[in-house]
Amino acid sequence: MGRSVACPAVAEDGGLTRRELLTGLGGVVGGWLVQQGGGMPAWGEENQGSKAPVMRTLKSGIRYVDFREGTGNEPKWGDIVWINYTTYAVEAGERLIKVDGSEFRKEPYLFKHGGGFTVQGVEEAVHTMKVGGRRRVVVPPVFGYVGPDLGPLPDWLLARKSMKTKLRDGNNVAVFDIELLRAEKDKEFDRGYYDDVTLTGEELGKWWDHKL
């Protein structure tokens, strides 16, 4: 799945500096457990009193921490996937600020895995999860919102503009909390086009850029 390093302790005030987050994409990010305003993320309370979470790195360079390992099936390319999510931008005050999430849309985000309409960093992160898992992912700009219609996005236009402004202020680094709810074969439209191809993170990036 990728190499791993122990995630260091979070500062007492829960602070995450912009420098730590941006440079941490190539090294250890010290503030993985930070949520907007400080404190633990969506599922951080499950780790209190236990050993520190482990940060892992995909071949593409995307970094993540699992707060809970899933026990269900892993998504395959072409599956229909349901996730709960929260999207954060890096605030000027050196915090993560919530800019979107399932709680705003009042329902999970549904997408076809590998369909090309979802942020690549989310696609890659979900691909190595199991149903029931909960994960935090730091997505660098190259794997983030590189297109105007890539999801997940807020339903309302003004909310989308606000989110993209805040992401831009944070150098377009996006942080996602993801809970994988379901992953099922697309029985209606799947014609078997996905089953014979397995891509690495690097190959997926090239495919995304239409170089394969």
C-alpha positions in Angstrom: 0.0 0.0 0.0 2.9 2.3 0.5 5.6 3.2 3.0 4.6 4.5 6.4 5.9 6.6 9.2 4.7 7.2 12.7 2.7 10.4 12.9 4.2 12.7 15.6 2.1 14.2 18.4 -0.1 17.1 17.8 0.7 20.5 19.4 -1.3 21.2 22.5 -3.2 24.0 20.8 -4.0 21.8 17.8 -2.3 24.3 15.5 -1.2 23.4 12.0 1.0 25.9 10.2 0.7 26.6 6.5 4.4 25.7 6.2 4.0 22.4 8.0 1.1 21.4 5.8 2.6 22.4 2.5 6.1 21.2 3.1 4.7 18.2 4.9 3.6 16.8 1.5 7.2 15.8 1.0 7.8 14.9 4.7 6.0 14.3 7.9 2.8 16.4 8.5 2.7 17.1 12.2 -0.9 18.3 12.3 -2.9 15.4 10.9 -5.3 15.4 13.8 -6.3 19.0 13.5 -9.8 20.1 12.6 -11.1 23.6 12.1 -10.5 25.6 15.3 -8.3 22.9 16.8 -9.1 19.6 18.4 -9.6 16.2 16.9 -11.0 15.5 13.4 -14.3 13.8 12.7 -13.3 10.4 14.2 -10.2 11.3 16.2 -11.7 10.4 19.5 -11.4 6.7 18.6 -7.6 7.1 18.9 -7.5 8.8 22.3 -5.5 6.6 24.7 -4.1 4.4 21.9 -0.9 4.6 20.0 -0.4 7.4 17.4 -2.0 7.0 14.0 0.3 5.9 11.2 0.8 8.1 8.2 1.1 6.3 4.8 2.2 7.4 1.4 0.7 6.3 -1.9 3.0 5.9 -4.9 1.6 9.2 -6.2 2.8 11.0 -3.1 -0.6 11.5 -1.6 -0.5 11.0 2.2 -3.2 9.7 4.5 -4.0 8.5 8.0 -6.6 5.7 8.7 -8.7 6.4 11.8 -10.5 3.1 11.3 -9.7 0.2 9.1 -12.7 -1.0 7.2 -13.8 -4.7 7.2 -15.8 -4.7 4.0 -14.9 -5.0 0.3 -12.5 -2.7 -1.5 -13.8 -0.6 -4.4 -12.9 -1.7 -7.9 -12.6 0.6 -10.9 -16.1 1.0 -12.4 -17.9 0.4 -9.1 -20.5 2.8 -7.8 -19.1 4.2 -4.5 -20.9 6.0 -1.6 -18.8 8.1 0.8 -19.4 10.6 3.6 -16.8 13.3 3.4 -15.6 16.6 4.8 -13.4 19.0 2.8 -11.0 21.4 4.4 -8.9 24.3 3.1 -5.8 25.7 4.8 -6.9 28.9 6.5 -4.6 32.0 6.8 -4.8 31.6 10.6 -2.8 28.4 10.2 -5.8 26.1 10.7 -7.9 23.8 8.7 -11.3 25.3 7.8 -14.3 23.3 6.7 -15.5 24.3 3.3 -17.8 21.4 2.2 -19.1 18.1 3.4 -21.9 15.5 3.4 -23.6 17.3 6.3 -24.2 20.2 4.0 -25.7 18.2 1.2 -27.7 16.0 3.6 -26.7 12.8 1.8 -23.6 10.8 0.9 -21.5 11.6 -2.2 -22.1 9.0 -4.9 -19.7 8.5 -7.9 -18.5 6.0 -10.4 -15.0 5.0 -9.3 -12.6 5.9 -12.1 -15.3 7.8 -14.1 -13.2 11.0 -14.3 -15.7 13.3 -12.5 -14.1 13.1 -9.0 -11.0 14.7 -7.6 -8.1 12.3 -8.4 -6.8 12.4 -4.8 -10.1 11.2 -3.5 -10.2 8.4 -6.2 -6.8 7.2 -5.2 -7.5 7.3 -1.5 -10.8 5.5 -1.8 -9.2 2.8 -4.0 -7.1 1.4 -1.1 -9.9 1.6 1.5 -12.4 -1.0 2.6 -16.0 -0.4 3.3 -16.5 0.9 6.8 -13.1 2.6 6.8 -12.4 6.2 7.9 -9.5 8.1 6.5 -7.9 11.6 6.4 -6.2 12.5 3.1 -3.9 15.5 2.2 -4.3 16.1 -1.5 -1.7 18.4 -3.3 -2.9 20.7 -6.0 -1.9 18.5 -8.9 -4.3 15.8 -7.6 -7.0 18.2 -6.4 -9.6 20.5 -8.1 -7.8 20.8 -11.4 -11.1 21.1 -13.3 -14.1 23.2 -12.7 -16.6 20.3 -12.4 -14.6 17.7 -10.4 -16.5 16.6 -7.3 -17.3 16.5 -4.5 -18.6 20.1 -4.7 -21.2 22.1 -2.8 -24.6 22.1 -4.4 -24.9 25.9 -4.6 -22.8 28.1 -6.9 -22.0 30.7 -4.3 -20.8 27.9 -1.9 -18.6 26.5 -4.7 -17.0 29.9 -5.4 -16.4 30.4 -1.6 -14.8 26.9 -1.3 -12.5 27.5 -4.3 -11.5 30.9 -3.0 -10.5 29.4 0.4 -8.6 26.6 -1.3 -6.8 29.0 -3.5 -5.8 31.0 -0.4 -4.3 27.8 1.0 -2.3 27.2 -2.2 -5.0 24.8 -3.4 -4.1 22.0 -0.9 -7.2 20.1 0.0 -7.7 17.9 3.1 -10.5 15.3 3.1 -12.0 13.2 5.8 -13.6 10.2 4.1 -15.8 7.4 5.3 -16.4 4.6 2.8 -20.0 3.6 3.1 -20.6 1.3 0.1 -18.9 0.0 -3.1 -21.0 -2.0 -5.5 -20.6 -3.2 -9.1 -22.4 -1.0 -11.6 -24.8 -3.7 -12.8 -26.8 -1.5 -15.1 -24.0 0.1 -17.1 -20.8 -2.0 -16.5 -19.7 -3.7 -19.7 -16.5 -5.2 -18.2 -14.3 -2.3 -19.4 -12.6 -1.9 -16.0 -11.9 -5.4 -14.9 -8.9 -6.1 -17.1 -6.9 -3.0 -16.1 -5.0 -2.3 -12.9 -3.2 1.0 -12.7 -0.6 2.2 -10.2 -0.9 5.7 -8.8 1.6 7.0 -11.3 -0.2 5.3 -14.2 -3.5 6.7 -13.0 -2.0 10.2 -13.0 -0.8 9.7 -16.6 -4.2 8.4 -17.6 -5.8 11.4 -15.9 -3.7 13.6 -18.1 -4.5 11.5 -21.2 -0.9 10.3 -21.6 -1.8 6.6 -21.6 
